[in-house]
């Protein structure tokens, strides 16, 4: 699962044989923000331990679910990209916008 927020980008997966979720990111700072704001039970960040994300940490499904609920309750903005720009700067907002643009292809699926 991918999660784009006003404080970071995350990928959550359950690795084979693991009962926990691995929360992966492109930025250790994003994982730090997640831990500080919503998920204090998130384990320590490890660097370079995977194939496609340089940063990762682990947490239980229950802790991640509680964090997701809190994240959703804190949504107060009317425009996500503007909120990202305000919180994380224009460069991150532009990166998210590029993903949003690429996702427009979904609208054309099945045409």
N, C-alpha and C positions, 0 to 999 in steps of 0.2 A: 504494500500500500504506500502510495506517495502522499505526503502531506505538505502543502505549501501554506505557510503562516506569515504573519507580520513580524515574526522574530526568527524565522529559519525554515529551511527545507529539510525534510526527513523521509527516509524510506524505512518502513517497518516490515520485517519478515520473521518467520519462525524457521530456524535452521533445523535440518533433519537431526533427530535425536535430542533436541533441546526442548525443554518445557517453557522457556522464556522467549520473549521477543527480542530480536536484535534491532536496535534503532540505529540506522546508518545515516551518514551525512557527508557532505562535501567540505564542511567547515566544523572544526572542533568548537568554535565559538557558538554555532547554532545549537550544538548539543549542550553546551554550557548554559545557554539561555533557556532551553527546554527544562533542564534540571533545576535551574534557579527559579523559574516562573511557575512551573506546573508539575514537574516530575522529580521531586527530591530523591525518590527511590531509584532513579536511574543510576546504574553502576558507573564505574569509572570509564572514561573515554580511552579507548585504545587506538593507536595510530598505525596504519599500514598493515593491519592484520587480515585484510580481505582482498578481493579481486577487483571490485569496481567502485568501492567507496573507501576513501582514506581514513574515515573516522567512524567509530562504532561504539555502542554501549548496550547493555542489556537491562531489561526490566520485565516484570511479570505482566501477563495479560491484564490482570485486574488493575494494576497501577497505571498502565497505559490507558485503559478504558476510563479510569477516573480522571486522568489528565486531559483526555480528549473531551470529556464532558465540561471540564472547567474552561478549556480553550474555546469551546462553542459558546458557553455562557458569556464569555468576554468579548464576543463579536458585537461591536457597536458602530462600525463604519458602514457607509453606503457604497463605497467603491474600494475594492480590495487593492488594486494596483496603486491607488493614491495613498492608501494607508501604509502599504509597504514602503513607498517612497518616503513618506514622513518618518516611519520608524527605522528603516534600514538604509535609506539613501536611494538616489536615482539609479545607480548601477545595478543594485539588486532588483529594483522595480523593473528596470529594462530587461534583465535576465528573465524574470517571471513573465514579462510581456512576450518575450520570444517564445516561451513554452506555450503560452495562451494562443499565440498565432499559429504555432505548429498544430495545436489541438483542433483548430478549425477544420482540419481534414476529416474529423469525426462526422461533421455535418454532411459531408459528401459521401460517406459510406453508404453503400446500397443504392446509390443513384443509378 
